[in-house]
């Protein structure tokens, strides 16, 4: 599917900022982000909404990793 220039810019921006953690796509109606590690898909009607969802998901995942490290004592080797 060929994207309009504005849609392509939005997709490029999402990939630039979050592409190491998420795979992004646009199907003509919905914007999608698939978490590369651990699965999980988010979908939104707009790239702005998806960006907010990705940011919240990323922070939740980072917080869960920190809690796991604290609980297991890993990551404290100095």
C-alpha positions as CSV (number, residue, x, y, z in Angstrom):
1,X,0.0,0.0,0.0
2,X,1.4,3.4,-1.0
3,X,1.2,6.0,1.8
4,X,0.5,9.7,1.3
5,X,3.5,12.0,2.1
6,X,2.2,13.0,5.5
7,X,1.4,9.4,6.5
8,X,4.9,8.4,5.4
9,X,6.5,11.2,7.5
10,X,4.5,10.1,10.5
11,X,5.6,6.4,10.0
12,X,9.2,7.5,9.5
13,X,9.1,9.5,12.7
14,X,7.7,6.6,14.7
15,X,10.3,4.3,13.3
16,X,13.1,6.8,14.0
17,X,12.2,7.3,17.7
18,X,10.9,3.8,18.6
19,X,12.0,1.5,15.8
20,X,14.4,-0.5,17.9
21,X,11.7,-1.6,20.2
22,X,8.6,-1.6,18.0
23,X,7.6,-2.5,14.4
24,X,5.3,0.1,12.9
25,X,2.7,-0.2,10.1
26,X,-0.3,1.6,8.7
27,X,-3.0,-0.3,6.9
28,X,-4.9,2.7,5.5
29,X,-7.2,2.9,8.5
30,X,-5.2,2.0,11.6
31,X,-1.7,2.6,12.8
32,X,0.0,-0.4,14.5
33,X,2.9,-0.9,16.8
34,X,4.1,-4.5,17.4
35,X,6.5,-4.9,20.3
36,X,9.7,-6.7,19.0
37,X,10.4,-8.5,22.3
38,X,7.6,-10.1,24.1
39,X,4.9,-9.6,21.6
40,X,1.9,-7.4,21.9
41,X,0.2,-5.1,19.4
42,X,-1.3,-1.7,19.8
43,X,-3.5,0.0,17.3
44,X,-4.9,3.5,17.0
45,X,-6.8,5.7,14.5
46,X,-4.0,8.3,14.5
47,X,-0.2,8.4,14.7
48,X,-0.4,10.8,17.6
49,X,-2.6,8.5,19.6
50,X,-0.3,5.5,18.8
51,X,2.7,7.6,19.9
52,X,1.1,8.2,23.3
53,X,0.3,4.5,23.6
54,X,3.8,3.5,22.6
55,X,5.3,5.9,25.2
56,X,3.1,4.5,27.9
57,X,3.8,0.9,27.0
58,X,7.6,1.6,26.9
59,X,7.5,3.1,30.3
60,X,5.5,0.2,31.7
61,X,7.9,-2.3,30.3
62,X,10.9,-0.3,31.7
63,X,9.3,-0.2,35.1
64,X,8.5,-3.9,35.0
65,X,12.2,-4.6,34.1
66,X,13.4,-2.5,37.0
67,X,11.1,-4.2,39.5
68,X,12.3,-7.6,38.3
69,X,15.9,-6.6,38.7
70,X,15.3,-5.3,42.2
71,X,13.4,-8.5,43.1
72,X,16.1,-10.8,41.8
73,X,19.1,-8.7,42.7
74,X,20.3,-8.7,39.1
75,X,21.7,-5.6,37.6
76,X,23.3,-4.6,40.9
77,X,26.8,-5.8,40.2
78,X,28.2,-2.3,40.2
